[in-house]
Amino acid sequence: LHMGKTMKEDLTVVVKYIKQLYPPEFNVFSTYAELYHNYFASQAKKNAESYLEDKDIYLLLSWVHNIYPKDMRKDQALAEELEKVKLGSLLPSSLSKELEKKYLDSEEATIKNSLSKCLDKEIQRWKEDKEPEKLNGHFQSELLAIFVIQSIYSGQKRAKDISVAVGKELSHRLSKELPAFLRSYKDAFEDFKERSKKHRYYKPILIANINNCWNFRDYTEKNMPEEDDNKASILSTLSDIENSGFDVLLQQLFLQLKPMYKKFTENKWDSSNEIMNEIIKTTSKHISDFRTLKDPFYHAIVEKIHARLVKEYIVRLLKRKVSLKTPAQQQNLAQNISKNAADLEAFCTSNGSQAKWLNSALPKLAEIIRLQDLGAIKIEVATLATTYPDIRKRHLEAFLYIKANLSRSELKSILGYLADSTASMTPGASLFSSINVS
């Protein structure tokens, strides 16, 4: 710093006051500049060849690539004259490259180590079984994401401040650190999930970890180009963590709902409204616990619930437990299904589900039960298949068991129509593909 300040001040005096005292052919400014530069370069080389701490390597590289060529030599008073002199770099290229490698190796190792320590601290916090902090009503442990992202970003920025090339090289080296960190995070999360089920704050900690994923996801979406393979890897790992957490949070609810859904077929759908009210009431109690999830995750888990409620209802319709021979009986069942579907849609929508694609499944099935005209049934089946292209013959055949007044030829005709209408379909929203027909 002292040499730099002295050189800058002295050369400014040479430009302003001394240069005009000599004949032009003396190139007096050039003489001064070269002498100062050679001395400065010799001192820089001497320092570079001695043992340096990491922070000293960074400072010396900053002088070589940044402060000396940009701040000093581009100074307003000196730039024009220095342009004529062609002084070169403070360090030989080979020595500069050696220092850069030392700096990059050290910075990479430091960041790796700090991320590892950060994860260890986070795991330790889970083991303490304390309720996570809340921010805007959401459980969170945001320090983890903030620290990890800042560590990587700050490292990249420091390197870029030395030079674009050094910044690019460190960014390349660190590009695999976030995916690697998140894989370790996922492993730790899975371990906690399996081992700590009896913890008092088990679910709040799960929710906090799901919420953590948002900051990583947001940073990745905004800062990484689509063509970067690491982006896909990061988003995939985050989805694994989120879905793994959702599965645990929903496990108890789905277990409670299963026997309730069985009542539909046990009672031949006679008390379906009461059963649906029971299902909605039970689900509502669980949904209130999920309000501590950040909005995107809350909507995601509510949509999972919505899909499960619709799917389980369809499963009961495909069980071949109810076979109705008269149009009046079928009309009555269709009305019950339509009412249940309307209640289900109202409940899910009011709780934030944006999965509108699910809402037409049950009304369309109710309409197929209600209709008696073969042509009208085929049209409704085609509409159903267009909306849900993953429906297959086995699903429709099991469902049509309800309509006991269909002849074999009529049944075959309807099933054949479905095969034709779905042959060229591209997969859309998946609802039926996960339903097995016994």
N, C-alpha and C positions, 0 to 999 in steps of 0.2 A: 504493500500500500504506500509506504514511504517512497520507494523507488518510482512507482507509477505517478504519484503526485508531483515529485521533484521533476521527473522527465517532462510531464505535461506543462508544468509552470515554466520550466526553463526554456523549453522549445517555443512556448508562447512569447517569451521575452525576445528570443532570437528572431521570430517572425516580425514582431512589432517594432523592435528597436535596433537590433544588431545587424540584421541582414542588409539593410540599406547603407551601412557604413563600409561594406566591402564591395569590390567590383563583382558583377554577375558571374564572371568566369570562375570565381573562387568557389562557387556552390557552397557557400558557408552554411546554409541551413542543412543541406545534405550531409555535410561533414559532422555537424553537431548531432543530427538525427541518427546517423550510423553508429557514432561512438556511444551514444546513450543506449541505442538498441542492442549493440553488441554486449555492453556491460549487463544490461537487463537480461538478455538471453543467456549469458554465461551463468548468472546467478540462478536463473530458472532451471537450467540444465543441472547445476550443482544440487539444487534442492530435489529435482526429479530423481537423481541417482542415489540419493540418501534414503534412509528409512522414513516413510511418511505414514501418519495416521490416516484413516479413511477421510476425515473431514479436511485434512491438508491436501490429499489427492484431489478432492472435489474443488477446493479453492484454486489449486494450481491449474487444473483443467479449465476452470471458469476464466482464469486470466488468459490462458492460451487461446481458447475458442471464442471468448465473449468479451470480457472487460477490455483486454488490450486491443484487439482489432476493431471493436465496435465503439466502446466508450472513449478510448484515448485517440485512436487514429482517425476516428470519424468526427472528432471535435471540430466545431465550426471554425475556430481560428487556425487549426492545423491541417485539416483534411486536404485542402488544395495542394499544399506544399508536400505533405507526406505521400500523396498520390504519385508524385514524380520520383520518389526515392526508392520504392519497391523494397521494403525492409525484410519481408518474409515473416515466418512464424517465430514465436518465442522459443519453441522446442523443435528439434528434428522430428520428422514424421514418425520414425521408428519408436522413439522414446514416448512420443505423444500416444501412439497406439498401445504401447505397453501400459501406460498409466490408465488409459481408457478401459483396457481389459481388467486391470486390478479393480478399478472403480465399479465396473459392471458386475464382476464376480461378487464383490463385497455387498453391493446394493441388493442384488438378487438374493443372496444368502440372508441378509438382514431382514428383508421383507418376508421371505419364507418363514424365518424363525419367529417374527412378530405375529404372523397369522396363526402359526401353530400354538403359540402361547395364548393368543386371544381365544382360540377354540377351547383350549384346556380350561381357561377361566370360566367360559360359558358353561361347559360341562359341569364344573364344580358348582356353579350357581343352581343348576338343575338338581344336583344331589342334595343341596341344602333344603329343598322342599319348601321354599318360601313363595308366597303368591307374587307373580310378576307385577311390575308396575303397569298402571293404565295411562294411556294418553288418548284423550278424546273418547273415553269409554272403551278403548280397545286394549287388550293385554298386549304387551310388547316388551321386547328386549332389544331395542333398536341400536344400542351401543355396538352390538356385534357387527351388524351390517355397515353402520357408519364407520367403524374403525377399519374394517376390511377394505371397504371401497376407498376410504381416504388414504390408507397405507399404499394401495396400488396407484391411485391417482397422484398422490404426492411424489411417489418415487418416479413416476413417468414425467411429472412436471419438472422435478429437479434435474433429471437427465436432459430433458429438452432445453432447459435453461443453459446447459453447457453448450450443446449444439443440436441441430435437428437430427444429425446422423446418430449421435449418442442416444438421443431420446427415442429414435426409431428402434435402435438395437435393444434397448432395455424394454420397450413396449413389446417387442417380439418375444423376448425372454419371459416376460411376465404374463404373456397372453394365456399361458397354460396354468398360471397360479390360481386364478379364480375358479376355473373348472375343477382343479385338483382340491382346492379348499372346500368347495361345495360337496364334492364326493365324500370327503372326510366328515364334513358336517352331517351329511345324510346318514353315513354309517353310525355316527355318534347318536343321532336322533333315533335311528332304528333300535340301537342298543338300549337307550333310555326308555323307549316305547315298550319294549319287551320286559325289561327288568324292574320298572318302577311303577307298575300298575296300582300298587297299594299306597302310593304317595298321596298325601292329602290334596296337594295342588296339581295332581297329575294332568287333569284336563286343561286347567288354565295354562300350564307350561306347554302343553301340546299346541294350544291356540296361539300362544306367544311365538312359538317357533314357526307356525304357519304364517303368521303376520310378518315375521322376519323376512320371509321370502319375497315380500312385496318390494322392499328396497332394492334387493339384488335384481329382481325382475325389471324394475323400473330403470335402474342404472344400465342394465344390459340392453334393453330395448332401445334406449336413447343414445347409447354411446358405441355400440358395436355394429359394424356393417353386416347386412344379411349374408354376404358371401363368406363371412368368417365362420369356419367350422366350429370354433369354440362357442359361438353364440347358441347354436343348436344344442350343444352339449350342456351348457349352463341352463338353458330353459327346460331341457328334458329332466335334468337333476332336480330343479326347483319343482317341476310338476310332480315328480316322484315323492318329494317330501310333503307337498301339499296334499296329494291324494292319499298318501299313507296316513297322514294326520286325520283327514276326513273319514277314512274307513274306521278308525278307532272311535272317533266322536259319534259316528252314526250306528255303531255296532249295537249298542243297548236299545236304541229306538227300534231298529229293524227286528231285533229279537222279540220285542214287546208287540210289534205289529203283526207278526206272523200268525199267532193263534186267532187274532181278531179277523184277519182275512179269511181264515178257514170257516168262520161262522156264516159267511155269505152262502156257500154251497151247502153247509149243514142245515141251514134254515130255508133252503130253496129260494133264496133272495126275498123271502117274505118280510123280514125286518131289516132290509138293507139300509134304510135311512138311519135307524138307531145305530147300526154297526158303523156306518160312515161317520156319524157324529162322534162315536167313541174313538175312532181312528184319528179324526181331526183334533179332538181334545188331547189325546196322548201326544200327538206330533207337536201340537202347540206348546206344550210344556218344555219339550226339548229345544224347540227353535229359539225360545227366549234365552237359553244358555249360549246360543251361537251369535248373539248380538255383539259379543266381545271380539268377534272376528272383524278385520277390516272389511270395508264394503265389498270389494271385488270377491273376497273369499266367502263373505256371508252370502252373497248372491249365488256363488258357485255351489255352496253346500245346500242352499234352499232348492236349487235346481236339481241337485242329486236326489233330494228328498221327493221333489215333485215327480221326477222320472220313476223313482221306486214305487211311489203310491199308485201311479198309473199302471206300471208294469205288474205289480202284485194283483191288482184288480183284474187285469187281462189274464193272468195266470189262472185265477179262479174260474174265469169264463171258459177256459180251454180244458178244464179238468174232466169233462164229460160226466158231470154229476147231475146235470139237469137236462131233461129232454121233454119239450113241450109240444103237444100234438095240435092244439087248437090255436087259431089266430088270436083269440081273446087272451089266452095265457101268454102268448108271445108279446102282444101289445102291452100287457101289464108289466112284464119283465123289462121291456124296452123303456117304459116310463120310469121304472125304478133306476135303471142304469143312467138314463138322461139326468134324473134328479141328483144321483150320486156324483155324476160327472160335473154338473153345474156347481155343486157344493165344494167339490175338490178344486175346481178351477178358481172359484172365488177365494177359497182359503189360501191356496198357493200364491195367487196373484197379490193378495193383500199382504202377504208376508215377504214380498219382494222377488218372487220367481219371475224371470224374464223368458222362461222356456215356453213361449207361446205355441211352438210346434207340437207340444204334447196335448194341447187342449182339444183337438178334434178327434183323437183316437177313440175314446169311449162313445161320444155321440155318433160317430160313423158306425161303430159296432152295434149300437142300439138301433140305428136305422135299418141295418141289415136284418136284425131280428124282427123289427116291426113290419117291414115290407113283405108282401105276399106275391106280388107279380114277379115272375122269373126275370124278365127284361130289366125291371127296376132294380132288382137285387144285383144283377150283373154290373149295372152302371155304378151302383154304390160300392161294389167290390173293386171295380177299376179305379174309382176315386180314392178309396182307401189305399190301394197299392201304389197310386201315384204319390200320395202324401207320405206313405211309409214303405219305400221300395224293398225293405228287408223282410217283409212278410212273405211267408212261403206256403206252399200247398198244405203242409202238415199243420200249420197254424190254423188255416181257414177250415180245413176238414174237421179239426177238433172243435172249432167254434160252431160250425154248422150242425154239430150233433144236437145243439139246443133246438134246432128247427126240425122236429121229428116228422113233420108233414111233407118234407121234401122227398120225392121219389129218388131212386138210385140214378136214373138218367138225368134228372134235374141237378142232383149233387155233382155228378160227373161234368155236366155242362158248365156249372159255375166254377168248379176247380180248374177246368181246362181254360176258361176265360182268364183266370188269374195268371196261369202260366204264360199265356200269350201277352198279357198286358205288362208283365214284369220282365220279360225276356231281355229287353233292351234298356232297362232302367240302370241308371248309375246310382251307387249307394248314396243315400241322403242321411237324414237323421235316423239314428239306429235305435229302434225300440224293440222290435220282435226278435232280432238276431240273438239276443241274450236269453230268450224264453225257450226252454226245452219242453217239448211235448212228449208226454209219456205214452 
